[in-house]
């Protein structure tokens, strides 16, 4: 078990380096990573399932005590993110087809992006980021519910 802990600590502390190494490698040799494209949805599902396994029912007590935080996060997701995306598209004078893509991504619920960052932060910073992880889970659930309800 100590060996697994050492491997986990090493992977966590050098995560940014691995991302850069694989990003450069995939840029230089894209055909080496083409095989993974059809499996992206499955892999993201596994990652999000793994993040969900780190939560317990006790983790959601803080959300029940402070639901205002979840609503602020959802409101920010539907206002700040699209406006920021629009602003970036305008500032950088992106072509219309790229600008539409940037704005659409800005309008999407944050789910995986924020949960991944907070899970990584949880491992590195302990008490500081863990509350944000569970609030992001709740916010993503609320976003998914409203997306389903409004089509």
N, C-alpha and C positions, 0 to 999 in steps of 0.2 A: 504494500500500500504506500510505503514511503517513496518507492520508485515512481509510482503513478503521480504522487504529489509533486515530486521534483520535475517530472515531465510537464505537468500542468503549469507549474510556476514558470518554467522556462518558456513554454509556448505563450503564456500570458504576458510576460515581461518583454518578449521580443516580437509581439504580434505586429506592430507597425513595420518592423524590418521585414517580416515575411510578406506583408502586403506589398511593400515596395518591390521586393525581389521578384515576386510572382507577377506583379503588374508590368515590370520592365521585361521579364522573360516572355510574358504573353504578348507584349507589344512587338518584340523582336521575332518571336516564333508563334504566330497566331494559330497555325494549323495544329500545334501541339495541344491546344486547348479547345479546339472545335468540337471534340467528342462530348464535351460536358454540356453544350448548349441545350440539347433536348431534355436534360435532367435538372435544369435550374429550378423549376417549380418544386420538384420532389425534394431537392436539397434544401431549399428555403423552408419548406414545410417541416423537414427534420430539425432544422436549426430552431425554428419557432416553437416546435413541440418541446425541444430540449430546454428552451428558456422557460416555457410554461411549467415544466417539471420542477423548476427551482422554487416555485411559489407554493404556499400553503394557504389554507383558509384564514389563518391568523394574519397573513400579510394584508388581507383586504379590510381588516379592522380600521386601519388608518384611513382608508378611502371612505368608509362609512362615516367616520368621525369628521372628515373634511371633504365632502363631495364638491365643494366650491372649486377646489383645485382641478378636478376632472373637467368641470364645465368651462373653466378658464382655458384649459388646454385644448378642449374641443373648439371653443370659440376662436382661439388663436390659430388653430389648424385651418379653419375655414375663412379667416380674414388675413392674418399676417403672412402666412405661407403663399397664398395666391398673389397678394400684393407685392411681396418680395420677388417672386418669380417674374411678375409683370415688370417691376422696376429693373431687374437685371436684364431682361430681354430688351427693354427700352434703352438702358444705359449703354449696353454693348451693341446696339443696333443690329440685332440678330435678324436673319432672313425670316420672313413670315412662317415658313414651315418649321423652322427650328424654334422660333419664339412660341408657337402653339404647343410644341412638345414640352418646352420648359415650363410653360404656364400649367399645362395638364399635370405634369409631375408635381408642381407646387400645390395643386388642388387635391392631390391624393392623400388619404390618411397616412400619417407618419409611421404607423405600425412597426414594421421590421427595422427601418432605419433608426428610429429612436430607441427601440428595445435593444437592438444590437449594441448601440453605443452605451446604453445604461448598464447592460449586463457586463460589458467589458469594464465599465467604470466600477461596477459593484465588486468585481474581483480585485481591482487595483486599489480602490479607495474605500472599500468597506462601507461604513455607516453613512458616508456622504451621499452616495448615489443610489442606494438600494430603494429608498422611498420613491425616487423618480422612476425606477423600473416598474414598480407595481402601479404607480399612477399612469404610466404609459400603457401598461396592459389594459387598465380600466378605460383609458381614453380611446384606445384602439377598439376595444369592444363596443364602446358607445358609438364611435365613428362607423364601425361595421353595421351596427344596428340601424343607424340613420340612413346609411347607404342602401341597405336592403329595403327599408321602409319607403324611401323616396325614389327607389329605382335607380 
